Amino acid sequence: MLIAGNATTTTIQPGAKLSPRLFAEVRDFAYRTAGIELQEGKQEMVAARLWKRSRVLGYESAEAYFDAARRDRGGDLELDILDALTTNFTSFFREPAHFEFLRKKILPTLRNRREFTIWSAASSSGEEPYSIAVTLVEELGDAAYRQAHVRASDISTKVLRNAEAGIYPEERFRNLRDDWKSRYLLRGKGEQVGYYRFRPEIRRMMHFVRINLMEPLPGDGPFPLIFLRNIMIYFDRPTQERVVAAMTVKLEPGGYLFMGHSESLNGIQHSLEHVQVAIYKKAGRLEERA
Ligand SMILES: C[S@@+](CC[C@H](N)C(=O)[O-])C[C@H]1O[C@@H](n2cnc3c(N)ncnc32)[C@H](O)[C@@H]1O
C-alpha cells in the first residue's frame, strides 16, 4: 500500500544535491533491485525525482520517502521509487533499421509458422512492442492477427499500465503517415480528442507482464527474436553479461537479439554472433516451422 502523510515540506529542493550518504544508499538500492548503475553525475536527477515523488505522496522529506520505499520490499512503494529512478524514454519505430531487418530478414522465415511470439524485454510505455506488432501486420497481413504475438515486459508497472491501455497523444505519431494511422489507430472523441488508441485487433496481439531482468525469468520461450534495447547502458559489465546469458537461453537456435544502437556486446563474454550494428544471432538456424 502507498503510505501518504500530510506534511509537504521536504529537505531536498530541486537543483540541490543529495547528501553523499543518501545518494550512496539510493545507488545501492537501485543496483540491488534493478541492476541499475546510477553514476555520480545523476545526483541532481535523483534528488529532483525523489523530491517530486515525496511531495506527491506527502512525505516530510525525500529521505522519509526513500526509507519507506526501501522497507516496502516488493510493494507499491518500492515500485514507485523504481519508476522514479528509471528512464523510460522511447518512441515509435525508434532505430528503424531494426524494423527493416525484422521485415526483410526474419519474417520471411517465420511467416509459415502456425504461431510465434516476439519479446520486447524492456518495453517501457509500449511504443516499441506496438511498432513490432504493426510491422508484423504490415508484412504478414491479417494472418498476423492469428499467428503472431508480442510479449511486452518491463520492471515498471506504471509504464506497463500505459502500454496496456494503448492510448497515446497525437504528437507521439507525428512522423507517421496518415494512412498508417487510419489502419492501426482509432481517433479519440470527446474527452479523448487529441489521443489515439491502437485498434483492438492490434491490442489482442499483445501480452503485458512485469519482468525484472534481475530476477529469474519466466519458464516460457524460446523466442525467435528478443528486443533488449536501450537498457544495457544502465547496467554494469557483470550485470550485462548475466542478462545477455539469460537472454541467450531464451532465444531459439538461430534467433536474434536486438540491442540499442549505442549499445554493444564489446568487452563482455557471450556466445552470440554479431550480424550488424546492434543485432546479434544465436548459433543455429531459425526453423520455418517450430
Ligand atoms: C530507455 S527505456 C527503453 C525502451 C525501449 N526498449 C526503447 O529502446 O525505446 C529502458 C526501460 O528499461 C526498464 N528497466 C530498467 N531496469 C530494468 C530491469 N531490471 N528489468 C526490466 N526492465 C528494466 C525501464 O523501466 C525502462 O522502461
The ligand as an SDF file (V2000), in Angstrom:
LIG
                    3D

 27 29  0  0  0  0  0  0  0  0999 V2000
   15.0790    3.7140  -22.0370 C   0  0  0  0  0  0  0  0  0  0  0  0
   13.7930    2.5490  -21.8270 S   0  0  0  0  0  0  0  0  0  0  0  0
   13.9460    1.6030  -23.3360 C   0  0  0  0  0  0  0  0  0  0  0  0
   12.6050    1.3930  -24.0270 C   0  0  0  0  0  0  0  0  0  0  0  0
   12.6750    0.6860  -25.3710 C   0  0  0  0  0  0  0  0  0  0  0  0
   13.2990   -0.6000  -25.2700 N   0  0  0  0  0  0  0  0  0  0  0  0
   13.3930    1.5320  -26.4060 C   0  0  0  0  0  0  0  0  0  0  0  0
   14.5090    1.1950  -26.7910 O   0  0  0  0  0  0  0  0  0  0  0  0
   12.8360    2.5580  -26.8220 O   0  0  0  0  0  0  0  0  0  0  0  0
   14.5090    1.4330  -20.6090 C   0  0  0  0  0  0  0  0  0  0  0  0
   13.4460    0.6140  -19.8890 C   0  0  0  0  0  0  0  0  0  0  0  0
   14.1160   -0.4050  -19.1270 O   0  0  0  0  0  0  0  0  0  0  0  0
   13.3380   -0.6370  -17.9590 C   0  0  0  0  0  0  0  0  0  0  0  0
   14.1700   -1.3270  -16.9610 N   0  0  0  0  0  0  0  0  0  0  0  0
   15.1550   -0.8150  -16.1790 C   0  0  0  0  0  0  0  0  0  0  0  0
   15.6750   -1.7680  -15.3710 N   0  0  0  0  0  0  0  0  0  0  0  0
   15.0010   -2.9010  -15.6480 C   0  0  0  0  0  0  0  0  0  0  0  0
   15.0820   -4.2310  -15.1460 C   0  0  0  0  0  0  0  0  0  0  0  0
   15.9540   -4.5700  -14.1950 N   0  0  0  0  0  0  0  0  0  0  0  0
   14.2470   -5.1760  -15.6720 N   0  0  0  0  0  0  0  0  0  0  0  0
   13.3450   -4.8250  -16.6400 C   0  0  0  0  0  0  0  0  0  0  0  0
   13.2230   -3.5890  -17.1430 N   0  0  0  0  0  0  0  0  0  0  0  0
   14.0370   -2.6280  -16.6600 C   0  0  0  0  0  0  0  0  0  0  0  0
   12.8990    0.7500  -17.5430 C   0  0  0  0  0  0  0  0  0  0  0  0
   11.7700    0.7130  -16.6930 O   0  0  0  0  0  0  0  0  0  0  0  0
   12.6160    1.4080  -18.9160 C   0  0  0  0  0  0  0  0  0  0  0  0
   11.2480    1.3250  -19.2450 O   0  0  0  0  0  0  0  0  0  0  0  0
  1  2  1  0
  2  3  1  0
  2 10  1  0
  3  4  1  0
  4  5  1  0
  5  6  1  0
  5  7  1  0
  7  8  2  0
  7  9  1  0
 10 11  1  0
 11 12  1  0
 11 26  1  0
 12 13  1  0
 13 14  1  0
 13 24  1  0
 14 15  1  0
 14 23  1  0
 15 16  2  0
 16 17  1  0
 17 18  1  0
 17 23  2  0
 18 19  1  0
 18 20  2  0
 20 21  1  0
 21 22  2  0
 22 23  1  0
 24 25  1  0
 24 26  1  0
 26 27  1  0
M  CHG  2   2   1   9  -1
M  END
$$$$
